[in-house]
Amino acid sequence: MVERVLVTLDGAIRDPNAPLLYADDIGALRGDGIFETVLVRDGVPCALELHLARLRRSAEALDLPAPDLEAWRFAVEMAAEEWGREREGTLRMVLTRGRDGDHGGSERPANKSGDLAGAEPATTGYVLVVAVPERVKKARTEGVSVITLSRGISIDLAQNAPWLLLGAKTLSYATNMSALRFAQRMGADDVIFTSTEHRVLEGPRSTVVVQRDNQLITPPARNGVLPGTTQRALFAQAEKAGWVCQYEPLFIADLITADAVWMLSSVTLAARVNSLDGLRMSAPDNAGEITEMVNRGIALPGSLADW
C-alpha cells in the first residue's frame, strides 16, 4: 500500500520522494498559485467536477492561464486509481504561476490579447495524494469544538477590493493555519471567522452551515467566503429531500440559537460543532440525515455547469 502518489499534468507518475519544484517556483516564493483538496473514496475522486470548476474560477481570479481541465481530470483519476480502494486519501491539485526566472524575475500583467508574442510562461501543476489525517475520523463522529475569531475585515471588502482574492482558493494559507494553531492553544479544534460587523464568514478550511428547523443556511460568497464544494453537494441533496437551502448573512447569535452548526469541507465532510466559544451544543435528532445527504452528494461528480 503506497504512502503517497504524485502525478504531473503530462500524465507521468513521479517518485513522491524526489524533488519536483524548482527553487524559484513562484508558488513557493510568494504563495502565488491555487489548489483544490479532494477526498478519494473507494478509488474515486469525490465531487470532481465541482472541484475542477472552482479551480477554473480561482485561476481566473488570479489571472492565471485557464487550466486544461481535461489534463487535470486525467491526472486526478490516474492518481486516485494509483492510490487504490483500500482506504480514503487526501488528493491535492496544485497550480502555481511557474518559475520566477521565466517571468523575467518579476510579475508581468496577464496577457488578454491572445497575441502569441505575449504567451504566458509555463505554469507548474501536479496532483498529490496522501493519507487522510487522523483528526478527520474524530471530527466526523464526535464533532469539533470551535471558537470565533475576528478576521478583521468588513463583509464589503471582497466586492470593494477584488485584488485581495477573497473567495479564491489560493496557496496563501499562512493566516488560516495560524488561526488553527491559536485555536489549539486555546483548547479548541477549529475556528469560525467573523467580520468587523460580527457577521459569520467561514472556517480556515471549511464552510459554515447553520441548521434551523428544515432550513440550511450558509453565508453568501459576496461576503468574501470561499464557495464550498461540499456545501453545494449537500444543498443539492437537501433540496431534493424537501429542505429549504439559503445563502444569507448570519450573525454570531444565529450560531448560538441554531439547531446545529456544521463545518463542511472536502475531506472531513460534515463535522458538527459540539462546542462554540465554550458553550456546549447538543446534536439534533436528525443530525444523521445531514451526514447521509453529504455522503450521497459527494459521491456524485457534479457538473462544471453547476458552479
Contacts in CASP RR format, 6 or more apart in sequence:
PFRMAT RR
TARGET T0000
AUTHOR 0000-0000-0000
METHOD contacts of the structure
MODEL  1
MVERVLVTLDGAIRDPNAPLLYADDIGALRGDGIFETVLVRDGVPCALEL
HLARLRRSAEALDLPAPDLEAWRFAVEMAAEEWGREREGTLRMVLTRGRD
GDHGGSERPANKSGDLAGAEPATTGYVLVVAVPERVKKARTEGVSVITLS
RGISIDLAQNAPWLLLGAKTLSYATNMSALRFAQRMGADDVIFTSTEHRV
LEGPRSTVVVQRDNQLITPPARNGVLPGTTQRALFAQAEKAGWVCQYEPL
FIADLITADAVWMLSSVTLAARVNSLDGLRMSAPDNAGEITEMVNRGIAL
PGSLADW
1 86 0 8 1.000
1 87 0 8 1.000
2 82 0 8 1.000
2 83 0 8 1.000
3 16 0 8 1.000
3 130 0 8 1.000
3 131 0 8 1.000
4 16 0 8 1.000
4 17 0 8 1.000
4 128 0 8 1.000
4 129 0 8 1.000
4 130 0 8 1.000
5 13 0 8 1.000
5 16 0 8 1.000
5 79 0 8 1.000
5 82 0 8 1.000
5 83 0 8 1.000
5 127 0 8 1.000
5 128 0 8 1.000
5 129 0 8 1.000
6 13 0 8 1.000
6 14 0 8 1.000
6 15 0 8 1.000
6 16 0 8 1.000
6 20 0 8 1.000
6 79 0 8 1.000
6 126 0 8 1.000
6 127 0 8 1.000
6 128 0 8 1.000
6 129 0 8 1.000
7 13 0 8 1.000
7 14 0 8 1.000
7 75 0 8 1.000
7 76 0 8 1.000
7 78 0 8 1.000
7 79 0 8 1.000
7 82 0 8 1.000
7 126 0 8 1.000
7 127 0 8 1.000
8 14 0 8 1.000
8 20 0 8 1.000
8 75 0 8 1.000
8 125 0 8 1.000
8 126 0 8 1.000
8 127 0 8 1.000
9 68 0 8 1.000
9 71 0 8 1.000
9 72 0 8 1.000
9 75 0 8 1.000
9 125 0 8 1.000
9 126 0 8 1.000
11 71 0 8 1.000
11 74 0 8 1.000
11 75 0 8 1.000
11 78 0 8 1.000
13 78 0 8 1.000
13 82 0 8 1.000
14 20 0 8 1.000
14 126 0 8 1.000
16 128 0 8 1.000
20 126 0 8 1.000
21 27 0 8 1.000
21 28 0 8 1.000
21 124 0 8 1.000
22 99 0 8 1.000
22 124 0 8 1.000
24 99 0 8 1.000
24 100 0 8 1.000
24 101 0 8 1.000
25 96 0 8 1.000
25 98 0 8 1.000
25 99 0 8 1.000
25 100 0 8 1.000
25 124 0 8 1.000
26 32 0 8 1.000
26 33 0 8 1.000
26 96 0 8 1.000
26 97 0 8 1.000
26 98 0 8 1.000
26 99 0 8 1.000
26 100 0 8 1.000
26 103 0 8 1.000
27 33 0 8 1.000
27 96 0 8 1.000
27 97 0 8 1.000
27 98 0 8 1.000
27 124 0 8 1.000
27 171 0 8 1.000
28 96 0 8 1.000
29 100 0 8 1.000
31 96 0 8 1.000
31 170 0 8 1.000
31 171 0 8 1.000
31 172 0 8 1.000
32 62 0 8 1.000
32 96 0 8 1.000
32 97 0 8 1.000
32 107 0 8 1.000
32 170 0 8 1.000
32 171 0 8 1.000
33 62 0 8 1.000
33 64 0 8 1.000
33 94 0 8 1.000
33 95 0 8 1.000
33 96 0 8 1.000
33 97 0 8 1.000
33 170 0 8 1.000
33 171 0 8 1.000
34 55 0 8 1.000
34 58 0 8 1.000
34 59 0 8 1.000
34 62 0 8 1.000
34 64 0 8 1.000
34 94 0 8 1.000
34 95 0 8 1.000
34 168 0 8 1.000
34 169 0 8 1.000
34 170 0 8 1.000
34 171 0 8 1.000
35 92 0 8 1.000
35 93 0 8 1.000
35 94 0 8 1.000
35 95 0 8 1.000
35 169 0 8 1.000
35 170 0 8 1.000
35 171 0 8 1.000
36 51 0 8 1.000
36 52 0 8 1.000
36 54 0 8 1.000
36 55 0 8 1.000
36 92 0 8 1.000
36 93 0 8 1.000
36 169 0 8 1.000
36 266 0 8 1.000
37 90 0 8 1.000
37 91 0 8 1.000
37 92 0 8 1.000
37 265 0 8 1.000
37 266 0 8 1.000
37 267 0 8 1.000
38 45 0 8 1.000
38 46 0 8 1.000
38 47 0 8 1.000
38 48 0 8 1.000
38 51 0 8 1.000
38 76 0 8 1.000
38 90 0 8 1.000
38 91 0 8 1.000
38 92 0 8 1.000
38 93 0 8 1.000
38 266 0 8 1.000
39 45 0 8 1.000
39 46 0 8 1.000
39 88 0 8 1.000
39 89 0 8 1.000
39 90 0 8 1.000
39 91 0 8 1.000
39 132 0 8 1.000
39 266 0 8 1.000
39 267 0 8 1.000
39 269 0 8 1.000
39 298 0 8 1.000
40 46 0 8 1.000
40 80 0 8 1.000
40 83 0 8 1.000
40 84 0 8 1.000
40 88 0 8 1.000
40 89 0 8 1.000
40 90 0 8 1.000
40 91 0 8 1.000
40 129 0 8 1.000
41 88 0 8 1.000
41 89 0 8 1.000
41 298 0 8 1.000
41 299 0 8 1.000
42 85 0 8 1.000
43 80 0 8 1.000
43 81 0 8 1.000
43 83 0 8 1.000
43 84 0 8 1.000
43 85 0 8 1.000
44 80 0 8 1.000
45 51 0 8 1.000
45 76 0 8 1.000
45 77 0 8 1.000
45 80 0 8 1.000
45 91 0 8 1.000
46 266 0 8 1.000
46 298 0 8 1.000
46 299 0 8 1.000
47 229 0 8 1.000
47 230 0 8 1.000
47 233 0 8 1.000
47 266 0 8 1.000
47 297 0 8 1.000
47 298 0 8 1.000
47 300 0 8 1.000
47 301 0 8 1.000
47 302 0 8 1.000
48 73 0 8 1.000
48 76 0 8 1.000
48 77 0 8 1.000
48 301 0 8 1.000
48 302 0 8 1.000
49 301 0 8 1.000
49 302 0 8 1.000
49 303 0 8 1.000
49 304 0 8 1.000
49 306 0 8 1.000
50 229 0 8 1.000
50 232 0 8 1.000
50 233 0 8 1.000
50 301 0 8 1.000
50 302 0 8 1.000
50 303 0 8 1.000
50 306 0 8 1.000
50 307 0 8 1.000
51 93 0 8 1.000
51 229 0 8 1.000
51 266 0 8 1.000
52 67 0 8 1.000
52 69 0 8 1.000
52 72 0 8 1.000
52 73 0 8 1.000
52 304 0 8 1.000
53 304 0 8 1.000
53 306 0 8 1.000
53 307 0 8 1.000
54 169 0 8 1.000
54 227 0 8 1.000
54 228 0 8 1.000
54 229 0 8 1.000
54 307 0 8 1.000
55 67 0 8 1.000
55 69 0 8 1.000
55 72 0 8 1.000
55 93 0 8 1.000
55 95 0 8 1.000
55 169 0 8 1.000
56 66 0 8 1.000
56 67 0 8 1.000
56 69 0 8 1.000
56 304 0 8 1.000
56 307 0 8 1.000
57 168 0 8 1.000
57 227 0 8 1.000
57 307 0 8 1.000
58 168 0 8 1.000
58 169 0 8 1.000
58 170 0 8 1.000
59 65 0 8 1.000
59 66 0 8 1.000
59 67 0 8 1.000
59 95 0 8 1.000
60 66 0 8 1.000
61 162 0 8 1.000
61 165 0 8 1.000
61 167 0 8 1.000
61 168 0 8 1.000
62 97 0 8 1.000
62 165 0 8 1.000
62 168 0 8 1.000
62 170 0 8 1.000
63 109 0 8 1.000
63 110 0 8 1.000
64 95 0 8 1.000
64 97 0 8 1.000
64 110 0 8 1.000
64 123 0 8 1.000
65 120 0 8 1.000
65 123 0 8 1.000
67 95 0 8 1.000
69 304 0 8 1.000
72 93 0 8 1.000
72 127 0 8 1.000
75 93 0 8 1.000
75 126 0 8 1.000
75 127 0 8 1.000
76 91 0 8 1.000
76 93 0 8 1.000
76 127 0 8 1.000
78 127 0 8 1.000
79 91 0 8 1.000
79 127 0 8 1.000
79 128 0 8 1.000
79 129 0 8 1.000
80 91 0 8 1.000
80 129 0 8 1.000
82 129 0 8 1.000
83 89 0 8 1.000
83 91 0 8 1.000
83 129 0 8 1.000
87 131 0 8 1.000
87 132 0 8 1.000
88 131 0 8 1.000
88 132 0 8 1.000
88 267 0 8 1.000
89 129 0 8 1.000
89 130 0 8 1.000
89 131 0 8 1.000
89 132 0 8 1.000
89 267 0 8 1.000
90 129 0 8 1.000
90 130 0 8 1.000
90 131 0 8 1.000
90 132 0 8 1.000
90 133 0 8 1.000
90 267 0 8 1.000
91 127 0 8 1.000
91 128 0 8 1.000
91 129 0 8 1.000
92 127 0 8 1.000
92 128 0 8 1.000
92 129 0 8 1.000
93 125 0 8 1.000
93 127 0 8 1.000
94 124 0 8 1.000
94 125 0 8 1.000
94 126 0 8 1.000
94 127 0 8 1.000
94 128 0 8 1.000
94 171 0 8 1.000
95 123 0 8 1.000
95 124 0 8 1.000
95 125 0 8 1.000
96 123 0 8 1.000
96 124 0 8 1.000
96 125 0 8 1.000
96 171 0 8 1.000
97 103 0 8 1.000
97 107 0 8 1.000
97 121 0 8 1.000
97 123 0 8 1.000
97 124 0 8 1.000
98 121 0 8 1.000
98 122 0 8 1.000
98 123 0 8 1.000
98 124 0 8 1.000
99 121 0 8 1.000
99 122 0 8 1.000
99 124 0 8 1.000
100 106 0 8 1.000
102 121 0 8 1.000
102 122 0 8 1.000
103 121 0 8 1.000
110 120 0 8 1.000
111 118 0 8 1.000
111 119 0 8 1.000
111 120 0 8 1.000
132 267 0 8 1.000
133 267 0 8 1.000
135 189 0 8 1.000
135 268 0 8 1.000
136 267 0 8 1.000
136 268 0 8 1.000
139 189 0 8 1.000
139 263 0 8 1.000
139 268 0 8 1.000
139 271 0 8 1.000
140 268 0 8 1.000
140 269 0 8 1.000
140 270 0 8 1.000
140 271 0 8 1.000
140 291 0 8 1.000
142 274 0 8 1.000
143 189 0 8 1.000
143 271 0 8 1.000
143 272 0 8 1.000
143 273 0 8 1.000
143 274 0 8 1.000
144 189 0 8 1.000
144 190 0 8 1.000
144 263 0 8 1.000
144 271 0 8 1.000
144 272 0 8 1.000
144 273 0 8 1.000
144 274 0 8 1.000
145 187 0 8 1.000
145 188 0 8 1.000
145 189 0 8 1.000
145 190 0 8 1.000
145 273 0 8 1.000
145 274 0 8 1.000
145 275 0 8 1.000
145 278 0 8 1.000
146 183 0 8 1.000
146 188 0 8 1.000
146 189 0 8 1.000
146 190 0 8 1.000
146 191 0 8 1.000
146 192 0 8 1.000
146 261 0 8 1.000
146 263 0 8 1.000
146 273 0 8 1.000
146 275 0 8 1.000
146 276 0 8 1.000
146 277 0 8 1.000
147 183 0 8 1.000
147 186 0 8 1.000
147 188 0 8 1.000
147 191 0 8 1.000
147 192 0 8 1.000
147 276 0 8 1.000
147 277 0 8 1.000
147 278 0 8 1.000
148 191 0 8 1.000
148 192 0 8 1.000
148 193 0 8 1.000
148 194 0 8 1.000
148 252 0 8 1.000
148 255 0 8 1.000
148 276 0 8 1.000
148 277 0 8 1.000
149 179 0 8 1.000
149 182 0 8 1.000
149 183 0 8 1.000
149 191 0 8 1.000
149 192 0 8 1.000
149 193 0 8 1.000
149 194 0 8 1.000
150 193 0 8 1.000
150 194 0 8 1.000
150 195 0 8 1.000
150 196 0 8 1.000
151 193 0 8 1.000
151 194 0 8 1.000
151 195 0 8 1.000
151 201 0 8 1.000
152 195 0 8 1.000
152 196 0 8 1.000
153 166 0 8 1.000
153 195 0 8 1.000
153 196 0 8 1.000
154 195 0 8 1.000
154 196 0 8 1.000
154 197 0 8 1.000
155 195 0 8 1.000
155 197 0 8 1.000
155 199 0 8 1.000
155 201 0 8 1.000
155 222 0 8 1.000
155 223 0 8 1.000
155 224 0 8 1.000
155 249 0 8 1.000
157 164 0 8 1.000
157 166 0 8 1.000
157 224 0 8 1.000
158 164 0 8 1.000
158 166 0 8 1.000
158 167 0 8 1.000
158 221 0 8 1.000
158 222 0 8 1.000
158 223 0 8 1.000
158 224 0 8 1.000
159 222 0 8 1.000
165 172 0 8 1.000
166 224 0 8 1.000
166 225 0 8 1.000
167 221 0 8 1.000
167 224 0 8 1.000
167 225 0 8 1.000
167 226 0 8 1.000
167 227 0 8 1.000
168 226 0 8 1.000
169 226 0 8 1.000
173 204 0 8 1.000
176 203 0 8 1.000
176 204 0 8 1.000
176 205 0 8 1.000
177 204 0 8 1.000
179 191 0 8 1.000
179 193 0 8 1.000
179 204 0 8 1.000
180 190 0 8 1.000
180 191 0 8 1.000
180 204 0 8 1.000
180 205 0 8 1.000
182 191 0 8 1.000
183 189 0 8 1.000
183 190 0 8 1.000
183 191 0 8 1.000
188 275 0 8 1.000
190 203 0 8 1.000
190 204 0 8 1.000
190 206 0 8 1.000
190 263 0 8 1.000
190 271 0 8 1.000
190 273 0 8 1.000
191 203 0 8 1.000
191 204 0 8 1.000
192 200 0 8 1.000
192 201 0 8 1.000
192 202 0 8 1.000
192 203 0 8 1.000
192 208 0 8 1.000
192 255 0 8 1.000
192 261 0 8 1.000
192 263 0 8 1.000
192 273 0 8 1.000
192 276 0 8 1.000
193 201 0 8 1.000
193 202 0 8 1.000
193 203 0 8 1.000
193 204 0 8 1.000
194 200 0 8 1.000
194 201 0 8 1.000
194 252 0 8 1.000
195 201 0 8 1.000
195 223 0 8 1.000
198 251 0 8 1.000
198 252 0 8 1.000
199 219 0 8 1.000
199 223 0 8 1.000
199 249 0 8 1.000
199 250 0 8 1.000
199 251 0 8 1.000
200 208 0 8 1.000
200 210 0 8 1.000
200 219 0 8 1.000
200 249 0 8 1.000
200 250 0 8 1.000
200 251 0 8 1.000
200 252 0 8 1.000
200 254 0 8 1.000
200 255 0 8 1.000
201 208 0 8 1.000
201 219 0 8 1.000
201 223 0 8 1.000
201 224 0 8 1.000
201 225 0 8 1.000
202 208 0 8 1.000
202 219 0 8 1.000
202 225 0 8 1.000
202 226 0 8 1.000
203 263 0 8 1.000
205 265 0 8 1.000
206 263 0 8 1.000
206 264 0 8 1.000
206 265 0 8 1.000
206 268 0 8 1.000
206 271 0 8 1.000
207 218 0 8 1.000
207 225 0 8 1.000
207 226 0 8 1.000
207 227 0 8 1.000
207 228 0 8 1.000
207 230 0 8 1.000
207 231 0 8 1.000
207 263 0 8 1.000
207 264 0 8 1.000
207 265 0 8 1.000
208 218 0 8 1.000
208 219 0 8 1.000
208 250 0 8 1.000
208 255 0 8 1.000
208 261 0 8 1.000
208 262 0 8 1.000
208 263 0 8 1.000
208 264 0 8 1.000
209 216 0 8 1.000
209 217 0 8 1.000
209 218 0 8 1.000
209 231 0 8 1.000
209 234 0 8 1.000
209 261 0 8 1.000
209 262 0 8 1.000
209 264 0 8 1.000
210 216 0 8 1.000
210 217 0 8 1.000
210 218 0 8 1.000
210 250 0 8 1.000
210 254 0 8 1.000
210 255 0 8 1.000
210 258 0 8 1.000
210 260 0 8 1.000
210 261 0 8 1.000
210 262 0 8 1.000
211 258 0 8 1.000
211 259 0 8 1.000
211 260 0 8 1.000
211 261 0 8 1.000
211 262 0 8 1.000
211 284 0 8 1.000
211 290 0 8 1.000
212 254 0 8 1.000
212 257 0 8 1.000
212 258 0 8 1.000
212 259 0 8 1.000
213 259 0 8 1.000
214 242 0 8 1.000
214 243 0 8 1.000
214 244 0 8 1.000
215 243 0 8 1.000
215 244 0 8 1.000
215 245 0 8 1.000
215 246 0 8 1.000
216 234 0 8 1.000
216 235 0 8 1.000
216 238 0 8 1.000
216 243 0 8 1.000
216 244 0 8 1.000
216 245 0 8 1.000
216 246 0 8 1.000
217 245 0 8 1.000
217 246 0 8 1.000
217 247 0 8 1.000
217 248 0 8 1.000
217 250 0 8 1.000
217 254 0 8 1.000
218 231 0 8 1.000
218 235 0 8 1.000
218 246 0 8 1.000
218 247 0 8 1.000
218 248 0 8 1.000
219 225 0 8 1.000
219 247 0 8 1.000
219 248 0 8 1.000
219 249 0 8 1.000
219 250 0 8 1.000
220 247 0 8 1.000
220 248 0 8 1.000
220 249 0 8 1.000
221 227 0 8 1.000
221 247 0 8 1.000
223 249 0 8 1.000
227 307 0 8 1.000
228 264 0 8 1.000
229 266 0 8 1.000
230 264 0 8 1.000
230 265 0 8 1.000
230 266 0 8 1.000
230 269 0 8 1.000
230 270 0 8 1.000
230 294 0 8 1.000
230 298 0 8 1.000
231 264 0 8 1.000
232 306 0 8 1.000
232 307 0 8 1.000
233 294 0 8 1.000
233 297 0 8 1.000
233 298 0 8 1.000
233 300 0 8 1.000
233 302 0 8 1.000
234 264 0 8 1.000
234 270 0 8 1.000
234 290 0 8 1.000
234 293 0 8 1.000
234 294 0 8 1.000
234 297 0 8 1.000
235 245 0 8 1.000
236 297 0 8 1.000
236 306 0 8 1.000
237 293 0 8 1.000
237 294 0 8 1.000
237 296 0 8 1.000
237 297 0 8 1.000
238 245 0 8 1.000
238 293 0 8 1.000
239 245 0 8 1.000
241 289 0 8 1.000
241 293 0 8 1.000
255 261 0 8 1.000
255 273 0 8 1.000
255 276 0 8 1.000
256 276 0 8 1.000
256 279 0 8 1.000
259 284 0 8 1.000
260 272 0 8 1.000
260 273 0 8 1.000
260 281 0 8 1.000
260 283 0 8 1.000
260 284 0 8 1.000
260 287 0 8 1.000
260 290 0 8 1.000
261 272 0 8 1.000
261 273 0 8 1.000
261 276 0 8 1.000
261 281 0 8 1.000
262 270 0 8 1.000
262 271 0 8 1.000
262 272 0 8 1.000
262 273 0 8 1.000
262 290 0 8 1.000
263 270 0 8 1.000
263 271 0 8 1.000
263 272 0 8 1.000
263 273 0 8 1.000
264 270 0 8 1.000
264 271 0 8 1.000
264 294 0 8 1.000
265 271 0 8 1.000
266 298 0 8 1.000
269 291 0 8 1.000
269 294 0 8 1.000
269 295 0 8 1.000
269 298 0 8 1.000
270 290 0 8 1.000
270 291 0 8 1.000
270 294 0 8 1.000
272 281 0 8 1.000
272 283 0 8 1.000
272 287 0 8 1.000
272 290 0 8 1.000
273 281 0 8 1.000
274 280 0 8 1.000
274 281 0 8 1.000
274 283 0 8 1.000
275 281 0 8 1.000
END
